[in-house]
């Protein structure tokens, strides 16, 4: 029986998708839930699984084509068996008896760190992961690294015979033109939208994180044993932001035409870096989450982002964003507001600096923080007071535990 394989239902915010990679070709046997094709949208890459065991009979669109929600992608013949390859004319030569097979070698660290999508590419194309230079976090090899490696290693089309290959001219400067991915193009579009439609302003402050550092040192081991996750700095900032947003609701609001929408909840978008660009999965109702729940949710999102497993639901919504450029060593920056939100908090690297405390010069772990905001609805006073609220909570972490 023939089964239609269609584009998944896309949300209203996503009009279409681009076919990024077919993992099967017509005539290939497939198993139920095996990924057939990757569809790249403006936000995430969607995998389309096989609905049943069988054989891929027909593909309707080639790689690079644009498809819409519920459009027919392929035809699958359920229960069919792939045709066996034709037998060779010459009989195979007799082989000497083989020694007992050696146990399979353990996968290398590079192979073990691959995402499921990367492992699939490496297996299908028999790639030696050790030969591929990784561009992911901590030098990890990504799916894109493997694809680029295959492109660079692919033999060029045969050229007319000539006596010798022409040497590359000394001092030649190579260039390569590649199209933007859908995600990168959408990021560029939204950044220009933010720049052109928002009256954006940025205010700065600095925070002494010595008390937060002391709390992490004192209770971090117990916290990890009790919750199975490390106590990081981000959960402190999320909790502090939620408390400050309750007291400064205009920072949590958004603009819709000539209306201001006040949100009675705090859905915190947390910026996560991926190989294809920055994404902002959402901690929904973060005001009700514990420190452990926040840390676990962020760790889950980071893992899904590395493996290309974020869904559109993970990224939808958000009333306020926190981004941490300090992860990459940024000392100071002006983050860009993510429309339709009206503000974004920028964290930066922690540096031990000399400060004056109670009339004494002491060394303390200091962080510069920034808030960029839409000046159309947020006055400078509101933004500065919000940032001071964040500062007061983090310099006295017991305040956020008491909602002060």
C-alpha positions in Angstrom: 0.0 0.0 0.0 1.3 3.4 -0.9 1.6 6.0 1.9 2.0 9.7 1.3 4.8 11.5 3.3 3.9 15.1 3.8 5.5 18.2 5.3 4.6 18.4 9.0 2.0 21.0 10.0 3.9 24.3 10.4 2.9 27.0 12.9 1.4 30.3 11.6 4.8 32.1 12.2 6.5 29.7 9.7 5.2 30.0 6.2 7.4 27.4 4.4 10.5 25.3 4.7 13.5 24.3 2.5 14.6 20.7 1.8 18.0 20.6 3.4 19.0 16.9 3.0 17.4 13.7 1.8 18.8 10.7 3.8 17.2 8.2 1.5 16.8 7.8 -2.3 14.1 6.1 -4.4 14.4 2.3 -4.0 15.9 2.4 -0.6 14.5 0.3 2.2 13.3 2.4 5.2 12.2 1.5 8.7 9.4 3.1 10.7 10.4 6.4 12.4 13.7 6.5 10.4 14.5 10.0 9.3 13.8 10.5 5.6 14.6 14.2 5.1 15.7 17.3 7.0 13.5 20.4 6.4 15.1 23.8 7.3 12.8 26.5 8.6 13.6 30.0 9.7 14.1 28.8 13.2 14.9 25.1 13.4 15.6 22.0 11.3 12.7 19.5 11.3 13.2 15.8 10.7 10.5 13.9 8.8 10.3 10.3 9.9 9.1 7.3 7.9 5.5 6.5 8.8 6.0 2.7 8.3 8.4 0.1 7.2 8.8 -0.2 3.4 10.6 1.2 0.4 10.9 4.8 -0.7 9.1 4.7 -4.0 9.2 8.4 -5.2 10.6 11.7 -4.1 8.6 14.8 -5.2 11.1 17.6 -4.5 14.9 17.8 -4.7 17.2 19.3 -2.2 16.9 23.1 -2.0 13.3 23.2 -3.0 10.8 25.2 -0.9 7.8 23.4 0.4 4.8 24.4 2.5 2.8 22.9 5.3 1.2 19.5 4.5 2.7 19.5 0.9 3.4 16.0 -0.5 7.1 15.2 -0.1 7.4 11.5 -1.2 5.6 8.2 -1.7 6.4 5.2 0.5 5.4 1.7 -0.4 4.5 0.0 2.9 5.7 -3.5 3.4 7.7 -3.6 0.2 11.3 -5.0 0.1 14.2 -3.3 -1.7 15.3 -5.1 -4.8 18.5 -7.1 -4.2 21.5 -6.1 -6.3 22.2 -8.1 -9.4 24.6 -11.0 -9.1 28.0 -10.5 -10.7 28.8 -12.4 -13.9 32.0 -13.9 -12.5 32.0 -16.1 -9.5 33.8 -14.7 -6.5 37.3 -16.0 -5.9 37.8 -18.4 -3.1 39.2 -16.7 0.0 41.5 -18.0 2.5 39.9 -18.8 5.9 39.6 -15.7 7.9 40.8 -15.4 11.5 38.2 -14.8 14.1 37.0 -11.3 13.9 38.6 -8.9 16.4 36.4 -7.1 18.8 35.1 -3.8 17.5 37.1 -0.9 18.6 35.5 1.6 21.0 34.3 4.7 19.2 36.7 7.7 19.5 35.8 10.7 21.6 35.2 12.7 18.5 32.7 10.1 17.2 31.1 9.8 20.6 30.5 13.5 20.8 28.6 13.6 17.5 24.9 14.5 17.5 22.5 11.8 16.1 22.3 13.8 12.9 26.1 13.9 12.6 26.4 10.2 13.4 23.9 9.5 10.6 26.0 11.5 8.1 29.3 9.9 9.2 27.8 6.4 9.0 26.0 6.8 5.7 29.1 8.3 4.0 31.7 6.2 5.9 33.6 9.3 7.1 36.6 9.2 9.5 35.5 11.7 12.1 39.1 12.1 13.3 40.1 13.7 10.0 37.4 16.4 10.3 38.2 19.7 12.0 35.4 20.6 14.5 33.9 24.1 14.7 31.4 23.4 17.4 31.8 24.2 21.1 35.0 22.8 22.6 36.1 21.7 19.2 33.2 19.3 18.7 32.6 18.0 15.1 29.1 19.1 13.9 26.9 17.8 11.1 27.8 20.9 9.0 31.5 20.1 9.5 31.0 16.7 8.1 29.0 18.0 5.1 31.7 20.7 4.4 34.4 18.0 4.7 32.6 15.8 2.1 32.3 18.8 -0.3 36.0 19.7 0.0 37.0 16.1 -0.4 34.8 15.3 -3.4 36.7 14.8 -6.6 36.3 17.5 -9.2 34.7 16.7 -12.5 37.2 15.3 -15.0 39.0 18.0 -17.0 40.6 17.6 -20.5 44.0 15.9 -20.4 46.9 18.2 -20.0 50.6 17.8 -19.5 50.6 19.1 -15.9 48.3 20.8 -13.5 48.8 24.6 -13.4 50.3 25.7 -10.2 48.4 28.1 -7.9 49.7 31.6 -8.4 51.8 32.9 -5.6 49.8 35.2 -3.3 46.4 34.1 -4.8 43.5 35.0 -2.5 40.8 32.3 -2.5 37.1 33.3 -2.2 34.0 31.2 -1.8 30.4 32.4 -2.2 27.8 30.4 -0.3 24.1 31.2 0.3 22.9 31.9 3.8 21.0 29.2 5.5 17.3 29.8 6.2 18.1 30.4 9.9 20.9 32.8 9.2 18.8 34.8 6.7 15.9 35.0 9.2 18.3 36.2 12.0 19.6 38.9 9.6 16.0 39.9 8.8 15.0 40.1 12.4 18.1 42.1 13.4 17.4 44.7 10.7 13.7 44.7 11.8 14.8 45.4 15.4 17.2 48.2 14.3 14.7 49.9 11.9 11.5 49.6 14.0 12.7 50.0 17.6 14.0 53.2 19.3 16.7 51.2 21.0 18.8 52.5 23.9 21.2 50.7 26.2 22.1 51.3 29.9 24.9 49.6 31.9 25.8 48.7 35.4 28.2 46.4 37.2 27.5 43.7 39.8 29.7 42.3 42.6 29.1 38.6 42.4 31.1 37.7 45.5 28.1 36.6 47.6 26.7 34.5 44.7 30.1 32.9 44.2 30.3 32.2 48.0 26.8 30.6 47.9 27.8 28.4 45.0 31.0 27.3 46.7 29.2 26.6 50.0 26.1 24.8 48.7 27.1 23.8 45.1 28.1 20.2 46.0 24.9 19.6 48.0 22.8 21.2 45.3 24.3 18.9 42.7 23.8 15.8 44.8 20.2 16.7 45.6 19.2 17.7 42.0 21.6 16.0 39.7 22.7 19.3 38.1 25.3 21.9 38.8 24.3 25.3 40.3 25.3 27.9 37.7 25.1 31.7 37.5 22.3 31.7 35.0 19.6 30.5 37.4 20.5 33.4 39.7 20.0 35.9 36.9 16.7 34.3 35.7 15.3 34.4 39.3 16.5 38.0 39.8 15.0 39.0 36.4 11.6 37.4 37.3 11.4 39.3 40.6 12.5 42.6 38.9 10.0 42.1 36.1 7.1 41.8 38.6 8.1 45.2 40.1 8.8 46.8 36.7 6.0 45.4 34.4 6.7 47.8 31.6 10.1 46.0 31.0 8.0 42.8 30.5 5.6 44.4 28.1 5.4 44.4 24.3 4.1 46.8 21.6 1.3 45.8 19.2 0.5 48.7 16.9 -0.5 51.6 19.1 -1.2 49.3 22.1 1.0 48.1 24.9 0.5 44.5 26.0 1.4 43.9 29.7 2.1 40.2 30.4 1.2 38.9 33.8 3.8 36.1 33.6 7.5 35.9 32.9 8.4 33.7 29.9 12.2 34.1 29.8 14.0 33.5 26.5 17.6 32.3 27.1 20.0 32.8 24.2 21.8 29.6 23.2 24.5 29.5 20.5 24.3 26.9 17.8 26.4 26.1 14.7 23.8 27.9 12.6 23.3 30.9 14.8 21.8 32.2 18.0 18.4 30.7 19.1 16.3 31.7 22.1 14.4 28.8 23.7 11.8 29.9 26.3 11.5 29.1 30.0 7.8 29.3 30.3 6.4 30.6 33.6 9.9 31.0 34.9 8.5 32.9 37.9 7.3 29.6 39.3 10.5 27.6 38.6 13.0 26.6 41.2 16.8 27.1 40.8 17.1 23.3 40.0 14.2 23.5 37.4 15.8 26.4 35.7 19.3 24.8 35.5 17.8 21.5 34.2 15.7 23.3 31.6 18.7 25.3 30.3 20.9 22.2 30.2 18.2 20.3 28.2 17.8 23.2 25.8 21.6 23.4 25.3 21.8 19.7 24.5 18.9 19.9 22.1 20.5 22.9 20.4 23.8 21.1 19.9 22.0 18.1 18.5 19.6 20.0 16.3 16.7 18.8 18.3 15.0 22.1 19.2 11.3 22.3 18.2 9.3 25.3 17.1 7.4 25.1 20.4 10.6 25.5 22.3 11.3 28.8 20.6 7.8 30.3 20.4 6.9 33.3 22.6 9.0 34.8 25.3 8.4 38.1 27.1 12.0 39.0 28.1 15.5 37.7 26.9 18.7 37.1 28.8 21.9 36.6 26.7 25.3 35.7 28.1 28.2 36.9 25.9 30.5 36.2 28.9 30.5 32.6 27.8 32.8 33.6 24.9 34.8 36.2 26.9 32.8 39.4 26.1 33.6 42.1 28.7 30.9 44.5 27.5 28.4 44.7 24.7 25.0 46.2 23.6 22.6 43.4 23.0 19.8 43.8 20.4 16.2 43.6 21.5 14.3 40.6 20.1 10.9 41.9 18.7 8.1 41.9 19.8 9.8 41.9 23.2 10.8 45.3 24.6 14.0 44.6 26.5 17.0 42.2 26.8 19.5 41.7 29.6 23.1 41.2 28.6 25.5 39.2 30.9 29.3 39.4 30.4 32.4 37.7 31.6 33.3 37.8 35.3 36.6 39.5 36.0 38.2 40.0 39.4 38.8 43.7 39.8 39.8 46.1 42.5 36.8 47.9 44.1 36.3 50.1 47.1 34.2 48.4 49.8 33.6 50.0 53.2 36.5 52.3 52.6 38.9 49.5 51.7 40.3 48.4 48.3 39.4 44.8 47.8 39.4 42.3 44.9 36.0 41.1 43.8 34.4 39.0 41.0 32.7 41.8 38.9 30.4 41.6 35.9 29.3 44.3 33.6 25.6 44.0 32.7 23.6 45.8 30.1 19.9 46.3 29.3 18.9 47.3 25.8 15.2 48.5 25.6 12.6 50.0 23.4 12.5 53.7 24.3 9.1 54.0 22.7 7.4 52.6 25.8 10.3 52.2 28.3 11.7 55.4 29.8 15.4 55.6 30.8 14.4 55.8 34.5 12.4 52.4 34.3 15.3 50.7 32.6 17.9 52.0 35.1 15.7 51.1 38.1 15.2 47.6 36.7 18.9 47.1 36.3 19.6 48.4 39.8 17.0 45.9 41.0 18.9 43.1 39.4 22.1 44.4 40.9 20.6 44.6 44.4 19.3 41.1 44.3 22.5 39.5 43.0 24.7 41.4 45.5 22.3 40.2 48.3 21.0 36.8 47.0 18.9 36.2 50.0 16.6 39.1 48.8 15.4 37.0 45.8 14.6 34.1 48.0 12.3 36.3 50.0 10.9 38.2 47.0 12.4 41.5 48.1 
